[in-house]
Amino acid sequence: MIIPIGRPLPYYKCRVHDEYGQPTMVGQQGELLVGGVGVFAGYLGRDDLTIEALVEVDDQMYYRTGDLVRIGINGLIYYIGRKDYQVKLHGQRIEAGEIERCLLDAHVTACVVVKSDDDHLVAYVQGSDNSEESLRSHCSSRLPSFMIPSMFIVLDQLPLNANGKVDRKRLPTPNFSIANASTETSYQAPCTEMEQRIHDIWCQVLQAVAKNISTTASFFSIGGHSLLFIQLYHHYQSLFSFDNQMLGIAPLLKKATISEHAKLLETIKYVNVKSKAWETLQISEGPASFAQERIYLDEQVRFSQKTAVYNELLAFRVKAGSVSVKRFERAVRSILEKHTVLRTCLFFNNTDGSVMQSIVHDFHKTFTLPTQKMFKDDIELDSILHEIIINPCLFDLSKGRVLYCEILRHISLNRNFQEDLLNTPDVVLLAFHHAAFDRSSAPVIFNDVRVAYNTDSRLPTEENCLQYIDYSAHERQMDMSISHEFWQSQIDGYDFNYNLQLPYDRHRSTTHERSSDAHSVQFSLSNDVAMAFLAYASSHKVTLFQLALAVFYEFLFKLCNNQSDLCVACLNANRYRPELEDLVGMFVATLPYRLQLDPHRSFDELVQQVREKCLSILEHSHYPLRYILADSRQEQASTSFLEIVFDFITASLSNNELILDGAQLEPIAPHYSQVAKFDLMLAFAYYPSSENKKISCSLICSQDLFDLTTVQIIADRFSVLLQQLFGSQREASTKRKLHELSIMLPTDHDLCRQLNDSGEYNSEKLNYTLTELFYKQTMNQTQKLAIELDDQSLTYFELYYNALLLAQHLVKEHHVMLGEIICQCVERSLSMVGSV
């Protein structure tokens, strides 16, 4: 818990600025600047020190405190730490104070966290009641992995300076070369040849001088960290000749000891991949596509099995006319027969560690609609739709059950319905697993449903027509060497442990089970802003996707404490050949769009930079994410940039309607139907056929990390940026430097004004002395804790009583008179506060 330090004293002013001298918004950290009566004119004869210590803002001088603070929504200032003690590790800014507060919750009396060399965090803990194992376990359950110290050093007493503060210069130097610094109770020597080979690799990676690492010691308890673990994984791949499909990094991370690694590496079996030609192969089994593989593994590795994340739902309400249930069932069978991907099972091949697909024959012949459900009103309908979306048992990939269809009937007292006919406002559901269906597949499905229903016959199919399984085989044989070089250049030098500093309400700890629960906020751009957005894209010759992405980059830069090396995941339809346009299946590519933003350039220049970035990626969008991660020795489940996602949808208000033999069905969407596949996702939706060319935005965030109020505030800030760039002042705003643009809300400005004009706020206290204010506080809160030092504490009344006894002693024994100044020389203690 971060404790507030209050508001400015009378005649003092405060500002909180970022590194570019811009005011920060509520909740965002920055340096505390203090102005008012106590600010000095400068250092005599030392202009260099004066420039460092003082800054002029609006013709007033402010003192740079060097304290990192943030403004709370209550207007109080919250102390975070010193700029001097802010740690930057592997490109990630880390507040040591947050780790220290976590350790203090483990019942340690005192602690300090420091950065040792360029790769390690070291926690020094006072007290003998805690072991390194318990401290590491405590931190692992409360902090993200990049904040867990590499080493915990327990001391009887932390060294203090003359002011009673921790003397960091006297802290003992950690020795990472001592490999047996593990907290294991006994040393276990390698027992097999495999363990010995792994032991030697560990010694090489950890640069261990004493080569006696215990086979039961955790890699992270003996000086290892995430970057070194990646090096270790690379050594394994070179020595044992395997790729990350055969053995990924995740199992090794979960069991990070020599003995466990030996067991895992002994299970590797080597495979030779045979090439396949690009043609209609008439095959019924083969490797899964890269997109299928990504969805299949992602669903099993990243998420809890309690809720589905990849159920894609299409729901239609009968608007006019009648729909025959039996004819509709026959139409669905015909679709299943034509598109084999809708009756294809996915399974993991234990022999070579690959994901395979296999077409289930005759599945379409036995397809029947399940028992019809009833609903009374829209609330009940919405509940049914939501349950289908999150139902983890809706599909069974192992049996090829990737399509689900259901009829929902509306019931009322005055309605009699025929068993075979659906009328207004009955509902037809079509649901697909994302491994077999993407957004571009919907028009193909709609058209085939129309044709099959209207003709009430089998859909025509060509014997040699391309199927999804053929595409899967073809893409694995493409020459991707040029794309490989391109993507290597795109992510060269990027730190994959680098996490954007989003305004999280909590962190997802390393032991936390990921859920798919989401908070979502939707809003539409005003007509004026939407038209200005479209006009800007047209005049600057950029696509709407490129312009929206540029806005998102600028927003992340401002939201995340001016972080400028930004990498987000963007979704690409990835139908890069004409043959793929009319195929049903999962083609979507998730690709890293990395941009190194220059804060001193204008928004206009940023848009052109994003345009060039997108154009360069276009011809390499087919390169699989799996390869991009493998080239960088990363795992899909733990790559940070995959958690921040951008999408742009060009939608139609009319093409999604179904006309079945004269009956009109309109699409419906359930409320609260979003699931969180990522930590944060921003999606634009553009409706070119709408009357005002509507543009809307959806912000979907994981409930694991964000509260709904925070998501709403983030959405409001994004709306402010859109208004700033495309509102009435757009021409001036798009030419301003990026660091000068603001996402501050009116409430932020109000609180900043209060802090900078606090004299009136505290004016009622000006007529009291400090002693009188203390007496007033004592009478109001007699039993409230006033001061605390180690294991000692005093309430306000106890502190007042001690001060009164001291005053009486001074008057009676030393004849001190009113107004006399008394010097004191007292050690740091509770009595020191009382004497003041």
LUMSEZA-22884 format. One record per residue (C-alpha): residue in three letters; x, y, z. Coordinates in steps of 0.25 Angstrom, whole numbers, plus 5000, padded with zeros to 4 digits. Last residue first. Layout:
! residues N
ALAXYZ...
! end
This chain:
! residues 836
VAL503950755077SER504250685090GLY503150575087VAL503750545073MET505150515080SER504450435091LEU504050335080SER505450315076ARG506650355067GLU507650405077VAL507450535084CYS508250665084GLN507350775087CYS507450925086ILE506451015093ILE505951145089GLU505251235099GLY503851285096LEU503251255109MET504251245120VAL505051125124HIS505351115139HIS506250985138GLU505550895148LYS504150945148VAL503950995134LEU504750895127HIS504150785135GLN502750835132ALA503050835117LEU503550695117LEU502350645124LEU501450715114ALA502150655102ASN502050515108TYR500450535110TYR500350595096LEU501050465090GLU500150375099PHE498950455094TYR499350445079THR499650295081LEU501050245082SER501750135075GLN502950035077ASP503349915069ASP504149985059LEU503750135061GLU502350175060ILE501650315062ALA500250365063LEU499350245065LYS497950285067GLN497450275081THR497150425084GLN496650465070ASN495950595072MET496650645084THR498050605079GLN497750675066LYS497450805073TYR498650795082PHE499550775069LEU498950895062GLU499150975075THR500650935076LEU500850965061THR500251105063TYR498951135058ASN498451265051LEU498851205037LYS498051075038GLU496751135032SER497651175020ASN497951035016TYR497151035003GLU497451175001GLY498951155000SER498751024992ASP498751084978ASN499750994971LEU499150874977GLN497750914974ARG498050944960CYS498650804958LEU497350744964ASP496450824954HIS497350794942ASP497350644945THR495750644947PRO495650714933LEU496350594927MET497850594923ILE498150524910SER499150624906LEU499950654893GLU501350724896HIS502150594896LEU501650574882LYS502150704877ARG501050794871LYS500750784856THR499550694858SER498950794869ALA499050924861GLU498150864850ARG497250784859GLN496850904868SER495350884865GLY495450734867PHE496250624860LEU497550624868GLN497050674882GLN495650604881LEU496350474878LEU497350504890VAL496150534899SER495450404894PHE496650324898ARG496650384912ASP495150344913ALA495450204909ILE496650194920ILE495650254930GLN494650154927VAL495650034928THR496050094941THR494650094946LEU494449954942ASP495549904950PHE496849854942LEU497849734944ASP497049604945GLN495849674939SER496549674926CYS496249794917ILE495449814905LEU495349954899SER494349974888CYS494350084878SER493350134868ILE493350204855LYS492050234848LYS491950274833ASN490850374836GLU489750294829SER490350164831SER490950094819PRO492450124823TYR492250064836TYR493650064843ALA493949984855PHE495250014863ALA495749914873LEU496649944885MET497149814893LEU497749814907ASP498249694915PHE497849594904LYS496849494901ALA495849564910VAL494449514907GLN493349604902SER491849574902TYR491449684912HIS490249704903PRO489849604893ALA489949634878ILE488849624868PRO488849594853GLU487549614845LEU486749504839GLN485849534827ALA484949414821GLY484749424806ASP485449284803LEU486549314814ILE487049454814LEU488149464824GLU488649604829ASN490149614830ASN490249694817SER489449814823LEU490149884834SER491549864828ALA492749864836THR494249914833ILE494949854846PHE496249914851ASP496949834862PHE498049864872VAL498649774883ILE499449794895GLU499649654902LEU500449594890PHE501549704893SER501849634906THR502249494901SER501949394912ALA501049294905GLN501549304891GLU502949264896GLN504249344892ARG505549294886SER505649414876ASP505549334864ALA504549244871LEU503649364873ILE503649414859TYR503549264854ARG502349244863LEU501749374858PRO501649314844TYR502149394832HIS500949424824SER501049574827HIS502349594820GLU501749674808LEU500949764817ILE502049784827SER502749894819LEU501449964816CYS501049964831LYS502350024835GLU502350134824ARG500950174828VAL501350174843GLN502550274840GLN501550354832VAL500650364843LEU501750394853GLU502150514844ASP500750574845PHE500750554860SER501950634861ARG503350594864HIS504050624878PRO503550494885ASP504250404874LEU503450274874GLN504150144872LEU503050064866ARG502949904866TYR501749844860PRO501749704865LEU500849604856THR499649524859ALA499149464846VAL497749424843PHE497549304834MET496549224842GLY495549144832VAL494549164821LEU495149184808ASP494649284798GLU495749384798LEU496849274799GLU497049244785PRO497349394782ARG498549394790TYR498949474803ARG497749444811ASN498549484824ALA497349554830ASN498449634839LEU498249654854CYS499249754861ALA500149724873VAL500749844880CYS502249884881LEU502550024886ASP503950074888SER503550214893GLN503150194908ASN502650334912ASN502050294925CYS501150184919LEU499850264916LYS500550374907PHE501350274899LEU500150174898PHE499250284893GLU500250324882TYR500350184878PHE498850174877VAL498750294869ALA499750244859LEU498950114859ALA497650184855LEU498350254844GLN498950134838PHE497650054839LEU496850174833THR497850164821VAL498850274818LYS498850374807HIS499050494816SER497750564810SER496950434811ALA497350394825TYR497150534830ALA495750544823LEU495350414830PHE495750464844ALA495050594841MET493750524838ALA493850444850VAL494150564859ASP493050644854ASN492050524855SER492450494869LEU493350374871SER492650254877PHE492850194890GLN493050044896VAL493550004909SER493949864913HIS494349794925ALA494749644923ASP494749514929SER495649414922SER496349364934ARG497849344936GLU498249264948HIS499249344957THR500549274961THR501449374953SER500649484959ARG499649564950HIS499849704955ARG498849794961ASP498049924957TYR498849934945PRO499150074939LEU499950024927GLN501450024929LEU501849954916ASN502549824919TYR504049804913ASN504449654915PHE504449644900ASP505549744899TYR505549794885GLY506949794879ASP506549744866ILE505049724865GLN504849784851SER506249734845GLN505949594849TRP504549614843PHE505149654830GLU506149544830HIS505149434832SER504249494821ILE505349474811SER505549334816MET504149294815ASP504149204804MET502749134805GLN502648994809ARG501849014822GLU500849094815HIS500448984805ALA500148874815SER499148974823TYR498549024810ASP498248874806ILE497548854819TYR496748974817GLN496148914804LEU496448944790CYS495448894780ASN495848774772GLU494548694773GLU493748824771THR492548854780PRO491148884778LEU490348914791ARG489348804794SER487848834792ASP486848914799THR487049024788ASN486749144797TYR487349074809ALA488649024802VAL488849164794ARG488549244807VAL489449164816ASP490549164806ASN490449324805PHE490449344820ILE491649244821VAL492449314811PRO492149454817ALA492549394831SER493949344827SER494549474827ARG494349484842ASP495049354845PHE494649214846ALA495249074848ALA496249104860HIS495249204865HIS494249104869PHE492949134862ALA491549174866LEU490249184858LEU489049224866VAL487549244860VAL486649334868ASP485149344869PRO484549484869THR483749474859ASN483449334853LEU484149204853LEU483449084846ASP483548934849GLU482848924862GLN481749024859PHE481649134869ASN480449184878ARG480649314884ASN479749394894LEU480449354907SER481849374901ILE483049294897HIS484149334888ARG484849214882LEU486349194882ILE486949094871GLU488349044872CYS489549014863TYR490948984867LEU492148964858VAL493548914863ARG493248774866GLY494448704860LYS494548604871SER495848654877LEU495448794875ASP494148774884PHE493248894884LEU492248954894CYS492948904906PRO493649024910ASN492349104910ILE492749254910ILE492049294897ILE490849204900GLU490649254914HIS490649394908LEU489549364897ILE488649294908SER488849424917ASP488449514906LEU487249434902GLU486749444917ILE486949594917ASP486349604903ASP485049544908LYS484349404910PHE485349314905MET485249164901LYS486249064897GLN486148964885THR486748824887PRO487948804879LEU488048814864THR488448684856PHE489748654849THR489948504846LYS490148524831HIS491148634833PHE492148554841ASP492248454829HIS493748474829VAL494448544841ILE495648624834SER496948614842GLN497848724847MET499148714854VAL499948794865SER501348754866GLY502248694877ASP502848594868THR502348464874ASN501348524883ASN500448574872PHE499548674878PHE498148674872LEU497148754864CYS495948704858THR495348744845ARG493848754842LEU493648904840VAL495048894832THR494348804822HIS493548914816LYS492548854806GLU491948744815LEU491848834827ILE491148934819SER490148834813ARG489848784827VAL489548934831ALA488548944820ARG487848814824GLU487648874838PHE487149004832ARG486148924823LYS485648844836VAL485548974844SER484749044833VAL484849194834SER483649294834GLY483449434829ALA484049564835LYS485049594846VAL485549464850ARG486649484860PHE488049444856ALA489249404865LEU490649384860LEU491649334871GLU493149314871ASN493549234883TYR495049254885VAL495149294899ALA494449184907THR494349184922LYS494749084933GLN495949034925SER496849144930PHE497649214919ARG499049224914VAL499449084911GLN498249014906GLU497549124898ASP498849174893LEU499249044888TYR498049024879ILE497949164875ARG499449174870GLU499349034864GLN498149074856ALA498849194851PHE500149124847SER499249024840ALA499048884845PRO499948774840GLY499348664831GLU498148574830SER496948564820ILE497748574807GLN497248604794LEU498548684791THR498048804783GLU499348864780TRP500548924786ALA501548814788LYS501948754801SER503348754808LYS503648644818VAL503948694832ASN505048604838VAL504848574853TYR505648564866LYS505148514879ILE505348594892THR504948524904GLU506348524910LEU506248674910LEU505048674920LYS505748584930ALA507048654929HIS506348784931GLU505648734944SER507048694950ILE507648824946THR506548904953ALA505649004947LYS504348924946LYS503249024942LEU504249104933LEU504648974926PRO503248944923ALA503049084917ILE504249084908GLY503648994898LEU504148854894MET503848794880GLN503148924875ASN504249014881ASP505348944872PHE506248824875SER507748794872PHE508248754886LEU509448844888SER508948964880GLN507548954885TYR508048944900HIS508949064898HIS507849144893TYR507049104905LEU508149144914GLN508249284907ILE506749294909PHE506949264924LEU508049374925LEU507049474920SER505949424930HIS506849434942GLY507949334949GLY508649374961ILE508649244969SER507149244973PHE506649264959PHE507249144953SER506549064965ALA507548964972THR507248814972THR508448774963SER509348854973ILE510248944966ASN511748904969LYS512548984959ALA513149084968VAL513449194958ALA512049204952GLN511849284940LEU510349264940VAL510349224926GLN511549134926CYS511249074940TRP509849044935ILE510348974922ASP511348894931HIS510148844940ILE509348814927ARG510448714922GLN510648654936GLU509148634937MET509148564924GLU510248474928THR509548434940CYS509648464955PRO510048604956ALA510348644970GLN509248684981TYR509748794991SER508848795003THR507848895010GLU507548964997THR507549114998SER508449124986ALA509749204988ASN510349084982ALA510749154969ILE511649254976SER511849344964PHE510649424967ASN511449484979PRO510549594985THR511349714990PRO511049745005LEU510249875008ARG511149985012LYS510950085001ARG509450065003ASP509450125016VAL508050105021LYS507450225028GLY507750265043ASN508250405040ALA509650365043ASN509650245033LEU509050115035PRO509549975032LEU508449865031GLN508449775043ASP508349625045LEU508549615030VAL507749525020ILE508149535005PHE507149504995MET507649484981SER507049494967PRO505949594972ILE504549574967MET504049694959PHE504149634945SER503349514949PRO502049594953LEU501849614968ARG500949554978SER501049404978SER502549404974CYS502949504984HIS502449414996SER503149294989ARG504449374988LEU504349415002SER504049275007GLU505149214999GLU506149325003SER505849285018ASN505149385028ASP505249385043SER506749445044GLY506349585042GLN506749695032VAL506549675017TYR507449715006ALA506749694993VAL507649684980LEU507149714966HIS508049664955ASP508449694941ASP509249814939ASP510149804952SER509349804965LYS508049874965VAL507649904979VAL506449864988VAL506449905003CYS505849835015ALA505349855029THR504649775040VAL504149665032HIS502749615033ALA502549565019ASP501649695017LEU503049765018LEU503449695006CYS502349744997ARG502649885001GLU504049864997ILE503649814984GLU502849934982GLY503950024987ALA504849974976GLU504050034966ILE504449964953ARG504550024939GLN504749914929GLY505849924918HIS506549804923LEU506549864937LYS506350004940VAL506350034955GLN505750164961TYR506650194974ASP507150324969LYS505750374964ARG505350344979GLY504150274983ILE502650254981TYR502050364990TYR500550394988ILE500050534987LEU498650554991GLY497550614982ASN496550494985ILE496750444971GLY498250424975ILE499350504969ARG500650424967VAL502050434973LEU503450414970ASP504350504978GLY505550574972THR505150704979ARG505250794967TYR504950934973TYR504051024966MET504251164961GLN503051244956ASP502851314942ASP501951204937VAL502851094941GLU504351124944VAL505251004949LEU506150994960ALA507150884965GLU507950854953ILE508050994948THR508451044961LEU509550934962ASP510150984949ASP509951124953ARG510851104965GLY511351244970LEU510351244981TYR509351134979GLY507951184975ALA506851274979PHE506251184990VAL504851124990GLY504151135003VAL503151245000GLY502551164988GLY502851054979VAL503050904980LEU503250814968LEU502950664970GLU503550574959GLY502550484951GLN501650364953GLN500250354946GLY499050334955VAL498450464952MET499050524940THR500450574939PRO500850714935GLN501850734924GLY503350764927TYR503850654917GLU504250564928ASP502850564934HIS502350674943VAL501650674957ARG501350814962CYS501250874976LYS501051004982TYR501451064996TYR500751185003PRO500051095013LEU500650945013PRO500450865000ARG499550735001GLY499750605008ILE500850505008PRO499950385004ILE500350245007ILE500550144996MET500050005000
! end
